[in-house]
Amino acid sequence: MDEIRKTLQRVFKIIVEQFQNLMEYSNQRQLVLKNKEKETVFRLPMTLVLVIGVIALFMTPLLFLLVIAVVVALFMKYSFEIVQNVS
């Protein structure tokens, strides 16, 4: 029982570290939506995109597929860029 607890603690620690790394990475970038004329339509912090994606994935797989379908539809009229925040 003690060995299982130690293993779970190690796994949880790794998950937390990876999540922190992902949040640090995403805080430095933005998702930019541009139209055909290359004008910026809107910008979203990657942290928000990450949170929305995780919620959509865990709420229901159907919602996640709907999000993917919307992104594909937007790709037909818009372009997405991931840019690093300039501070």
N, C-alpha and C positions, 0 to 999 in steps of 0.2 A: 504494500500500500504506500509506503514511504517513497519507493522508487517511482511509482506512478505520479505521485504528487510533485516530485522533483522534475520529472520529465515534462509535466504540464506547465510547471513554472518556467522551464527553459523555453518551451514552445511559445508561451504567452509573452515572454520577454522578447523573443525574436520578432513576433508579430507586432508588438508595440514599437520596436526599433524601426522596422520596415515602414510602418505607418508614419512615424515621425519623419523618416527620410523622404517619403512620398509627399508629405505635407510641406516640408521645407522646399522640395523641388517645385511643387505646384505653386507655392506662394511667389515664386520668382518669374512666373510666366502668365500670359493671358491668351485666351482664345479670341481671335478677331474674326468677325464675319464681314466680308466685303462683297459688294455687288459686282456686276460685269465691268463697270467703269472704274473699278478698284477704289471706290469710296467706302470708307468704314461705315457699316450699318450699326454695329454694336460691339462692345468688348466685354468679356467675362473673365474674371480671375479663374485660373485653372483649379483652384481649391473649390470654388463653387461648382464647376463642371464635375469634379471628382465626387463631391458630395451628392449631387443630383444623380450621377451614374450609379453610385452605390445604393442609394435609396430606391431607384428604379429597378435595379437588379434584385434587391431583396424584397421589395413590395410584391412584385409578381413578374414572372418571366414575360408575360404578355405585354406589360407596360415597358419593359426593357426593349422588346422587339419593336414596339411603337416608337420609342425614342430613336432607335436605329433607322426606322423607316423615315422619320421626319428628317434626320440628318442626311440621308441619301437624297431625299427630295430637295433639300436645301442645296446640296452639292450641284444640282442641275442648274440652279440660277445664281448661286453665290459661291464664293471660295472661302475656305477657312485657313487661317494661319495661326501658328503658335509663336508668340513673340516674347522675348525676355523683357521684363519690366526695366525701365530706365530710371534709375534713382539719382 
